[in-house]
């Protein structure tokens, strides 16, 4: 041990180096040039042209006639709306005039002044109230704001810890007669609270049971008082409409979008679908509404537990969004989803928990609470009001209750139906796949009026003595507002809880459990691994999504082929409905996949694994085509949006509370978070947050001649510096010859000769320095995946000898070998052994050393519909290795071994996967973009 007070290494000073990105639209700053270079390559690359046909499926893929010979061709015809429609505003949309839109001619979102008078076309918005460029109110400067945001929003630091940090900060400043930004945590909290931006105060009301009570032994729940907390939804919506950060990602008018060349319609964001258009038709019958902006109110609710070990710690949040913001904004939670209430959850003793009166009270309390919370919106549902939008314009707005995001249990409560019935249609619970009419408010009201409560309970699954909250609002029918739910209906429901469990039951009956296979799957960017198989207790939505990507090859060879085909059909259905843009052709594919799934799932019944398919969540798949037409792409209305919001709105605020009367503290936390988010949006719009806090200060000091800059430290690299050294490192003796061949191809790209026919003395030589890299970034358009702004996604391809200081990692890639062909016919698969670059005759060549894979056959596997590849070898059994330009790499590829019927040893590690098996599937289910290109 070193002596106390001595230094074992030289202590560096804090570096104030701030290197700007250099891109005119980027405000990032960096500490090192290497960090800036890595950012430029990933965030601002030269985007390659998309591979032709990469977003299209071949005609012979849909339908798969060999799979479903019993489906007639006319069943795949999707009725098409004639285009263009009469009396619509038609405009080309997007670059190249490849798309056009029919906009609603009446509710067209015209700008107006603050009195509601429409402005002439082209009138610019009224300028905002002028404020000084250094007005950081309620903070004194940028440092104060960014400190408050860092401590409260990002780090969620507790009050005592904030005080400790400020004391340490003060200790470094006291000798300069200066002080930290805040006196203590109370000063920080009061400063945030003093802001008026984003301030929507919390309110509450109490609810009591008002029905008949027994004379004696009154149940405790009848005397209880139940408190509901909420924020005015009208004020929350107006804040969303005025949000500056997504002003350009908001639709002011319902529209229908078509391909210019074919008139094929496509559905994407909420306002592109039929429900918003139909509502606009109904609203515009009132001439006073013409020219207004329709604002659909999207709601969602779900109980959540913040702690299972410390008593009653469950909460019932209510969320709100608006249909005008686009799906990518809603999915990204860019303040477009807000918690507006915490609903009451009545509880009672076990003796009364099954009492029908208590059950009815609890259900009706839910609906009555929603009706009370939403009352401030009701006047604006029939009479337009003026609101300011993020683009600076005022518009007349009219509200309407839109789809409700909920899992099945919540849908039962919302629809006032009996469990195991469908909330959208009248299909009988014992045969849910029977064709049936949709539920509607008029039909329910007629049944309640003419029938008996017991009769409509048994025959229609209706709880007739409940009144849904939508009955209190115009143009609202809860049965027609149930949104599709990808997470609980497809991923957790039909896939995980149904098919995966059925396969496991089958394997137990025939082979015993088999879990080691998915533990052997190789790493892939964004892919969750299962090091112990799938045998763990608590499943999350992310776990189920990850299992979908690797499960199909794991069961092949161990279950009947029809089970494999049933899985494949369901996976294709899931990936198709998850598309960000859904065309009429996609709807045909969705129907085809569903028909094949219904056909092949019968194998589970024949095997004695399951006795019925009358399962509500699986039945919901029948409604997806209709729901896509009504509400647009389902990924904008998934319950994963509200479940993710649980973390920020409920769980994290609870964790930072004192746990005593936690709800009040959670409400205050949410209010402060909203204020900080609103302040950031305001400061960003005023260009006050360009660069970093440090870079802004350094720029100001340079302007006054008080700062000259600092030096950047250099780091030593440990990889090979020459081609010969790299050949030794990779154990590829002929690597220098491969480099000479690569240079010949680069210098003579039009030479038709095969390299084996070219004399060796024609190959240029190179023995200079090289730079070796452990990874490369690929950036591509993938809107259906979790991606950045505009659907661009960046992924890293690894080729490093020691990944995370444990093992070598060499990812696989798609190499673009024939751009004229579609899908996998235009790609080859390779494994990257190394990335390096060098300069030859003034030109820098970024390269990859790869090991090719051979594609087996000229079509995908018949059962899994995945292509099969194997490592490529020369005639002398040497690996087929080449050097290619990195520009020929399209993106990363994921391969799953073909396990066969043999068991996989538990000693096999996932990082040994690519070195162990003889053949692999090209995993088109690795993500949604792979599904769109690896066909």
VEXBA-435808 format. One record per residue (C-alpha): residue in three letters; z, x, y. Coordinates in steps of 0.001 Angstrom, whole numbers, plus 500000, padded with zeros to 6 digits. Example, Ala and Ser with C-alpha at 12.3 -4.5 7.8 and 13.67 -1.06 7.14 Angstrom:
BEGIN
ALA507800512300495500SER507140513670498940
END
This chain:
BEGIN
UNK500000500000500000UNK499194501370503483UNK502042501963505849UNK502954499089508104UNK501148499099511399UNK498277501356510267UNK494626500295510105UNK492685500856506909UNK489314500248508610UNK487991500322512182UNK488522496941513819UNK485350495582515469UNK485386493825518832UNK484099490269519177UNK480370490381519804UNK479107488332522726UNK475522488878521643UNK473554485613522040UNK469928485806520943UNK467908482694521834UNK465589481227519210UNK462587481551521525UNK460982478227520599UNK460598476148523743UNK462072473058522061UNK464967474802520292UNK468336475533521860UNK469826477594519003UNK471383481008519657UNK472208483734517115UNK474427486767516675UNK471873488881514786UNK468126489282514814UNK468083488696511037UNK469775485338511509UNK467278484387514177UNK464347485438511973UNK465677483378509065UNK466048480371511382UNK462515480772512757UNK461011480941509279UNK462851477814508114UNK462908475693511274UNK459686476687513062UNK457175477824510433UNK453458477348510526UNK453183474125508557UNK450513474337505839UNK448072471511505377UNK449335468953502872UNK447910469221499394UNK445142466659499028UNK446280463687497030UNK449903464849496912UNK451185461483498111UNK448889459412495951UNK448834458476492312UNK445686458597490263UNK443996455342489470UNK444343455952485736UNK448110456262486090UNK448616452630487096UNK449174450736484954UNK449623452747481778UNK447501450670479509UNK448620452576476442UNK452227451754477242UNK451950448062478069UNK448949446536476372UNK450403443077476756UNK450235442970480571UNK447168441298481969UNK445395442977484841UNK445691440051487212UNK449479440311487052UNK449228443461489126UNK447408441842492010UNK449649441675495074UNK448648438980497571UNK447425440615500736UNK447838439242504240UNK444432439010505893UNK444186441507508726UNK444035441522511622UNK445875438261512200UNK444875435976515044UNK446953436039518240UNK448589439420517647UNK448665442590519698UNK446713445203517730UNK447135448927518400UNK446262452102516553UNK449364454057515584UNK449947457707514792UNK447590460694514907UNK443962460267513986UNK443937456465514189UNK444570456305510447UNK446966453385510887UNK447038450317513038UNK449757447815513800UNK449772444112514538UNK452620443515516970UNK454225440129517454UNK452633438559520480UNK455668436593521743UNK458814438606521041UNK457172441823522226UNK460134443537523928UNK458798443593527482UNK460806445620530020UNK462499443703532809UNK464860444388535684UNK468614443942535463UNK468199440278536430UNK465825439554533543UNK462605439426535591UNK459721440965533641UNK458139444081535141UNK454406444796535439UNK453019446890532546UNK453494450616533075UNK456442450278535438UNK458769453274534898UNK462448452597534193UNK464843452591537081UNK466455456030537451UNK470072456388536357UNK472789456868538920UNK472542460441540204UNK475390462683539060UNK476024466376539780UNK474716468792537165UNK478227470150536630UNK479949466770536299UNK481738467015532945UNK484029464036533586UNK486618463517532139UNK486589467252531318UNK486601470004533918UNK483876472114532316UNK481773472642529224UNK484394474763527510UNK486883471909527660UNK484421469412526188UNK483262471660523363UNK486848472669522574UNK487915469025522381UNK484924468110520213UNK485472471100517939UNK489172470475517415UNK489095466687517177UNK485725465855515595UNK484702468859513564UNK487976470488512476UNK490159467358512740UNK493085469585513620UNK496526468020513758UNK498551467903516970UNK501049470665516029UNK498220472948514896UNK496381472356518187UNK499551473354520046UNK499821476540517982UNK496207477468518666UNK496590476829522406UNK499723478999522484UNK497839481860520809UNK494966481341523229UNK497370481400526166UNK498883484679524931UNK495511486392525453UNK495077484960528972UNK498521485193530539UNK497977488788531698UNK494937487579533650UNK496914484718535203UNK494667482253533348UNK495342479449530874UNK493603477698527936UNK491583474489528443UNK494432472115527548UNK498186472248528025UNK498882470780524575UNK497487468257522119UNK498735465323524201UNK496745466601527177UNK493650466804524962UNK494160463253523642UNK494761461800527113UNK491607463457528413UNK489504461892525648UNK491177458516526131UNK490379458532529859UNK486617458409529182UNK484924455048529649UNK481754455972527778UNK481599454381524330UNK484865452566524947UNK485057449335522934UNK488759448466522610UNK490289447121519425UNK491566443559519320UNK493382441538516681UNK494104438030515540UNK496410436615512884UNK495566434106510179UNK497917431806508266UNK497528429325505471UNK497259425827506958UNK496893423684503829UNK499411421578501973UNK502531423357500742UNK504879422349497932UNK508297421034498926UNK510106423693496948UNK509279427184495671UNK506650427804498312UNK504477430761497234UNK505086433729499547UNK501400434043500421UNK501457430568502005UNK504067431679504551UNK502516435062505211UNK500618436091508332UNK497488438200507919UNK496270440430510732UNK492605441221511337UNK491565444023513683UNK488120444107515245UNK485981445330518112UNK483620443127520082UNK480343443404518134UNK478348442510521246UNK479682445556523105UNK479102447783520071UNK475487446601519825UNK474873447131523537UNK476174450702523167UNK473734451248520304UNK470826449844522293UNK471702452158525188UNK472170455251523015UNK470110458085524442UNK469881460139521254UNK467636457750519307UNK465836456017522177UNK462522457199520702UNK463439456048517196UNK463843452364517891UNK461420449452517433UNK461412446796520129UNK459067444361518433UNK458301443134514869UNK455060444578513557UNK452883444852510466UNK451331448198509634UNK447991448755507863UNK445724451614506828UNK442661451592509086UNK440241452490506283UNK441352449943503677UNK443465447337505490UNK446196448080502938UNK449577447066504300UNK452629449303504116UNK456343448708504621UNK458769451228506057UNK461386450441508697UNK463138447101508992UNK460995445739511824UNK457823446351509772UNK458745443668507228UNK458295439907507058UNK461838438686507726UNK461909440042511286UNK458427438625511929UNK459359435190510569UNK462522435144512669UNK460471436031515738UNK458134433122514964UNK461100430754514802UNK462812432121517907UNK459653432094520019UNK459318428329519606UNK461690428262522574UNK459522429339525556UNK462576430876527260UNK462671433565524589UNK459077434780524982UNK458981438459525936UNK462460439166524586UNK463514441821522075UNK464816440514518769UNK467955442402517672UNK468780441806513989UNK472477442358513237UNK472963444186509929UNK476460443910508436UNK478176445585505512UNK481642445559503985UNK483387447070501003UNK486984447724500059UNK487940451361499794UNK491037453168498570UNK492236456188500511UNK494955457217498049UNK495718456044494545UNK499093457734494260UNK501087456600497276UNK501274452822497196UNK499114450209498860UNK496528452330500646UNK493413450192500426UNK491405449075503462UNK488609446609504017UNK486292447929506752UNK483450445894508248UNK480389447806509457UNK477567446911511814UNK474118448276512527UNK470969446878514114UNK467532446456512593UNK465761448023515567UNK466817451584514715UNK464641453193512093UNK465782453841508557UNK466131457601508965UNK468529457078511885UNK470639454582509952UNK470778456814506886UNK471765459820509003UNK474680457906510640UNK473605458983514090UNK476049456487515646UNK473757453689514419UNK476380452457511941UNK479748451539513455UNK482978450194512042UNK483753446958513903UNK486658445560511922UNK489333445922509298UNK489626442704507334UNK492844441350505867UNK493497441682502136UNK496082439021501176UNK498291439989498276UNK500895438091496353UNK503143438386493356UNK501703438460489863UNK502884434889489273UNK500518433548491939UNK497637436033491779UNK495553433717489557UNK496508430536491438UNK493223428746492366UNK494672427896495780UNK495347431566496481UNK491896432565495235UNK490269430003497510UNK492407431050500507UNK491530434711500044UNK487809433967499857UNK487793431575502790UNK489865434016504851UNK487029436516504459UNK484394434073505752UNK486579432687508551UNK487395436208509729UNK483719437156509885UNK482918433997511810UNK485685434738514325UNK484669438385514789UNK480996437523515399UNK481589434663517833UNK480710436719520929UNK477168437104519558UNK476567433376519120UNK475497432539522716UNK472969435376522616UNK471400433976519444UNK469782431115521334UNK469748432247524971UNK468488435746525837UNK470712438155527735UNK469770441351529550UNK470699444748528060UNK469858448309528956UNK468122450470526347UNK468166454188525708UNK464701454661527257UNK466136453533530607UNK464509450082530632UNK466285446753530725UNK465098444119528244UNK466006440576527415UNK467556440503523939UNK468246437767521461UNK470465438343518455UNK470214437126514885UNK472242437687511733UNK470258439985509458UNK470741441317505922UNK474191442054504559UNK474781445343502690UNK477092444744499725UNK477673445618496079UNK477634442854493470UNK481340441960493758UNK480913441580497499UNK477727439536496983UNK479677437069494831UNK482158436654497660UNK479461436407500319UNK477277433924498450UNK480208431678497432UNK479039431855493840UNK480627432245490424UNK480724435710488898UNK477821436659486557UNK475420434437488535UNK472760435791490894UNK473475435484494614UNK469767435134495469UNK468307432789492832UNK469282429883490597UNK468632431623487270UNK471277430499484720UNK473938433106484017UNK473191433181480280UNK469502433881480907UNK469202435606484261UNK465677436835483600UNK464406433274483492UNK462124432469486413UNK464014430409488988UNK463837429251492586UNK465683431055495360UNK468982429706496610UNK468975428207500096UNK471475426625502432UNK469830423188502398UNK469901422995498612UNK473546424092498429UNK474558421558501090UNK472773418780499174UNK474471419742495903UNK477901419839497539UNK477324416443499119UNK475923414695496048UNK477565416503493111UNK481064417358491948UNK482790420719492422UNK483066421203488663UNK479467420155488070UNK477886422524490566UNK480231425289489369UNK478961424922485787UNK475308424084486467UNK474508426216489523UNK477317428777489798UNK478320427484493239UNK481894427450494557UNK481481424221496486UNK484763424190498435UNK483987427411500305UNK482068427518503598UNK480066430749504179UNK480395432323507615UNK476658432057508195UNK476978428271508473UNK478479428831511935UNK475384430611513284UNK471774429582513929UNK468914430680511648UNK471353432201509110UNK471443431627505360UNK473635434063503433UNK471762433595500159UNK468583434815501817UNK470325437706503595UNK471603439607500547UNK470134443100500872UNK468888445251497958UNK471378447874496832UNK469883451011495307UNK473256452611494670UNK475093449906492739UNK472205447916491289UNK469966450771490141UNK471767454108490099UNK475294453109489102UNK474266449831487492UNK471041449687485480UNK470898453468484955UNK474436454772484524UNK476525451771483437UNK473787450252481303UNK471199452628479866UNK473281455827479771UNK476221454035478166UNK473907452274475711UNK472365455577474653UNK475805457080474178UNK476815454102472035UNK473657454570469989UNK474307458305469553UNK477857457607468431UNK476515455224465795UNK473887457660464541UNK474529461294465522UNK477875461505467294UNK478290462529470937UNK475835465055472374UNK476742466440475784UNK475979470176475667UNK472310469683476498UNK472577468773480177UNK475034471629480661UNK472163474034479928UNK469892472842482754UNK468849475599485155UNK469883475666488814UNK467740473991491439UNK468168473479495174UNK470119470266495760UNK470654469616492032UNK474196468913490897UNK475116470610487659UNK477145469351484681UNK478889472462483292UNK480949470367480849UNK478291467782480058UNK478822464272481385UNK482269463745479871UNK484399463278482962UNK486280460232484168UNK485548459649487849UNK481847459055488536UNK480442459047492044UNK477055457882493239UNK475981461520493635UNK476947462218490028UNK474780459347488804UNK471852460423490996UNK472109463957489625UNK472220462714486034UNK469009460742486608UNK467188463994487305UNK467994465696484001UNK468836463011481448UNK465418462009480114UNK464512465311478384UNK468071465552477041UNK467733462460474856UNK464179462993473614UNK464186463755469911UNK467608462156469396UNK466805458513470128UNK463852456254469254UNK460751456717471418UNK461126453246472890UNK464489454281474341UNK462825457285475973UNK460099455010477327UNK462676452520478631UNK464405455343480489UNK461124456597481859UNK460129453124483086UNK463483452623484842UNK463368456087486426UNK459861455424487734UNK461050452094489137UNK463997453799490864UNK461875456557492390UNK459164454156493548UNK461513451759495353UNK463241454775496945UNK460017455768498749UNK460281455941502496UNK456895454193502843UNK455887451542500332UNK452280450391500180UNK450667447452498418UNK449613449871495705UNK453228450997495319UNK454262447374494786UNK451781447203491904UNK453354450325490394UNK456856448855490832UNK455880445691488978UNK454246447731486240UNK457346449900485776UNK459610446833485645UNK457383445120483061UNK457447448229480864UNK461213448519481221UNK461725444901480162UNK459474445491477161UNK461006448746475906UNK464674447868476530UNK464478445494473560UNK465021448545471349UNK468696448541472383UNK469123444971471193UNK467275445713467973UNK469585448689467340UNK472671446497467768UNK473867448376470856UNK473725445399473235UNK473575441680472620UNK472280440417475970UNK470317441604478972UNK471646438830481202UNK473346441327483517UNK473416440580487278UNK472796444124488481UNK469930444657486047UNK468550441225486875UNK468425442172490564UNK465430444424489829UNK463285441284489646UNK463858440652493356UNK462892444078494690UNK459226443388495425UNK460214440279497372UNK463017442120499190UNK460722444997500163UNK458349442497501740UNK461253440861503581UNK463326443861504698UNK461145446983504335UNK461967450126502351UNK465290449581500514UNK466614453042501374UNK467444451748504859UNK469831449062503555UNK471607450777500668UNK475373450526500213UNK475459454335500082UNK475178454106503885UNK478441452168504188UNK480152454166501429UNK479365457392503253UNK480679455830506454UNK483980455232504626UNK484618458958504836UNK484337459235508626UNK485688455799509561UNK488474455312507019UNK489379458217504753UNK489401461099507220UNK491247459087509931UNK493825458097507296UNK494325461708506212UNK494999462813509792UNK497516459967510336UNK501264460164509709UNK500802457617506857UNK503340455289508554UNK501620452216509999UNK498471454211509525UNK495982451529510551UNK496863451714514262UNK496402455476514217UNK493087455102512361UNK491807452653514989UNK492714455065517779UNK491014457935515939UNK487802455930515550UNK487857455028519220UNK488231458668520275UNK485452459750517930UNK483156457134519476UNK483998458345522965UNK483264461971522109UNK479965460955520489UNK479011458951523593UNK479912461880525851UNK477784464257523787UNK474834461861524022UNK475273461619527806UNK475609465380528338UNK472627466054526056UNK470420463606527958UNK471360465365531193UNK470402468771529690UNK473950470059530060UNK474344471278526469UNK471371473644526266UNK472139476778524307UNK475757477488523415UNK478851477540525564UNK478885481348525411UNK475166481783526100UNK475426479538529179UNK478331481586530540UNK476555484898529864UNK473439483645531639UNK475533482729534654UNK477221486148534656UNK473883487949534364UNK472680486009537376UNK475601487422539335UNK475088490948537928UNK478415490946536083UNK477150491307532506UNK474620493743531061UNK474594492736527390UNK475875494211524144UNK474479496014521139UNK473565494500517832UNK475067496013514710UNK472793497080511882UNK473308496442508187UNK472254498588505242UNK470113497059502528UNK470489497981498854UNK467134496822497442UNK464117498968496618UNK462252500625499500UNK459001501507497726UNK456705499911495164UNK457605502534492596UNK461318501865493071UNK460690498120492819UNK458768498658489570UNK461840500373488151UNK464179497689489484UNK462102494872487943UNK461197496870484805UNK457468496273485445UNK455773499646484974UNK452323498460486064UNK453571496872489312UNK451722499454491518UNK448447498484489787UNK449194494787490375UNK449712495550494058UNK446356497350494246UNK444658494317492663UNK446443492022495106UNK445184494062498063UNK441626493970496719UNK441774490162496497UNK443172489922500025UNK440549492241501502UNK437659490763499476UNK438519487056499095UNK434866486101498442UNK434228488628495663UNK433267486469492631UNK433996489165490039UNK436906488965487652UNK439404491729488407UNK438941493134484917UNK435276493789485793UNK436032495671489032UNK436229499484488745UNK439736500731489427UNK438614503138492156UNK437671500068494256UNK441299498973494359UNK443027500240497544UNK446248502148497036UNK449564501741498814UNK452701503860498462UNK454440503092501760UNK457649501272502509UNK458323497689501474UNK460993495157502414UNK462534493164499564UNK464044489714500129UNK466376487603497999UNK464948484261499103UNK462167482500500953UNK462163479124502669UNK459657476359502099UNK459223473554504604UNK457332470397503727UNK457005466726504560UNK459310464667502311UNK460557461527504078UNK461826459851500907UNK464386462603500321UNK467385463531502408UNK465452465375505067UNK465534466297508703UNK463871464852511774UNK460443463403511113UNK460796463697507336UNK460585467518507283UNK462615469173504556UNK463484472836504154UNK464471474355500820UNK465220477918499789UNK463579479573496808UNK465828482238495298UNK464817485487493623UNK467901487667493636UNK469404490007491047UNK472956488742491611UNK473379485148492783UNK476876484573494158UNK477927487894492655UNK477637486525489118UNK474146486371487603UNK470449486779488360UNK468653483757489735UNK464859483484489709UNK463570480057490694UNK460281478501489645UNK457588477354492064UNK454434475283492328UNK451496477592493144UNK448515475965494808UNK445601477175492672UNK443050474375493158UNK443597472301496327UNK440646470044495517UNK442428468515492507UNK445281466026492644UNK448820466418491381UNK449604468979488690UNK445910469596488069UNK445852471404491410UNK449019473410490717UNK450185476095488367UNK453858476812487719UNK455342480300488001UNK458735481973488066UNK459468484182491059UNK460775487610490099UNK460891489064493594UNK459886488487497226UNK458737491470499285UNK456510492327502226UNK454630495399503431UNK452224496433506160UNK448738497636505254UNK446119498557507858UNK448032496683510557UNK448422493465508557UNK451761492288507144UNK451531490806503662UNK454457488624502473UNK454238488566498670UNK455891487324495525UNK455981488910492105UNK455638486030489656UNK455564485333485942UNK452991482631485218UNK453524479591483011UNK450705478077480967UNK450200474333481120UNK450083472765477665UNK447400470112477387UNK445384468442480120UNK447710465478480712UNK451446464740480869UNK453523464073477776UNK452868460537476550UNK456524459520476320UNK458172461176479324UNK455040461390481528UNK456129464911482477UNK453857467933482175UNK454757470615479643UNK454538474357480373UNK455464477577478595UNK455782481221479701UNK452374482919479769UNK451624486102477811UNK448632488396477494UNK446955489078474160UNK449244492086473669UNK452284489782474073UNK453141491250477484UNK454277488722480121UNK451491487547482439UNK452757488861485773UNK450936488849489114UNK451499489413492792UNK450520486482495028UNK450664485720498726UNK453620483500499614UNK451267481115501433UNK449982479997498040UNK453474478778497078UNK453762475067497805UNK457453474487497058UNK460129475041494404UNK459716473590490922UNK462401472637488428UNK461886473051484685UNK463960471427481949UNK463828472865478427UNK462282470901475598UNK465403470910473456UNK463895469452470309UNK466014467856467618UNK468358470814467210UNK471770471060468821UNK472242473325471817UNK475049475853471609UNK477881475373474088UNK477791479152474587UNK474407478872476290UNK474811479182480052UNK472618477300482497UNK471409480531484115UNK470021481601480732UNK467863478499480435UNK464580479999481675UNK465002482983479329UNK465885481069476176UNK463491478236475402UNK459832478315474445UNK458571475311476398UNK459699473255479372UNK459091469958481102UNK458073470115484763UNK460850467902486099UNK459182465363488360UNK462554463645488764UNK464151466691490442UNK463728464898493765UNK461498462233495265UNK458956464698496612UNK458504466256493167UNK457967462739491808UNK455122462283494304UNK453299465536493474UNK454018466390489810UNK451965463583488309
END
